[in-house]
Amino acid sequence: MTDRGVALLNREFRKASDEGHYVLMHPRATISCRLGSDEVELGAEFTRPFDFELSVRILQESDYLEFFSKPELTFDDPGFDEALLVRGFAYRVRSLLTPHVRQALMDLRGCATALALTQERLVATCGAANYDVTAEAVDAFLAALDALTGRSEAGPAYR
């Protein structure tokens, strides 16, 4: 992580410890950021978790073995369906993952090496090679969080 990347975090987040842990209060979540030597882990704990089963994560090759025992949800959105594995209560998950929210998650996926969304939290791990990568990751993470919690005009209502 470059000095400029650390300066970005110091400007946007409140430093919680000397070990590279930062926090940011959001109206609907507590956001944390942990700096590693070559990655940034961003996490948001929802103030009010969703009241239905929800699991979204990056699709892995090993997931293909479980498709018959644990069916996934698809959205007739090839880019999204091929990049992320979605499971949960179908009606509620489909209501939450509008095209706007799916695009925000795909934007986050574009700079994340790991991504997980559950009813309680959103977590993403992103490479932190330089300031631009860190800034892009933080922006994409906050945009996805806002889309999920309804802070944008096109997003769903937060429950």
Stockholm file with secondary structure:
# STOCKHOLM 1.0

chainA/1-159         MTDRGVALLNREFRKASDEGHYVLMHPRATISCRLGSDEVELGAEFTRPFDFELSVRILQESDYLEFFSKPELTFDDPGFDEALLVRGFAYRVRSLLTPHVRQALMDLRGCATALALTQERLVATCGAANYDVTAEAVDAFLAALDALTGRSEAGPAYR
#=GR chainA/1-159 SS CCHHHHHHHHHHSEEEETTTEEEEEETTEEEEEEECSSEEEEEEEESSCCSSCEEEEECCGGGGGGTTTSCCCCCSCHHHHHHEEEEECHHHHHHHSCHHHHHHHHHHHTTCSEEEEESSEEEEEEECSSHHHHHHHHHHHHHHHHHHHTCSTTSCCCC
#=GC SS_cons         CCHHHHHHHHHHSEEEETTTEEEEEETTEEEEEEECSSEEEEEEEESSCCSSCEEEEECCGGGGGGTTTSCCCCCSCHHHHHHEEEEECHHHHHHHSCHHHHHHHHHHHTTCSEEEEESSEEEEEEECSSHHHHHHHHHHHHHHHHHHHTCSTTSCCCC
//
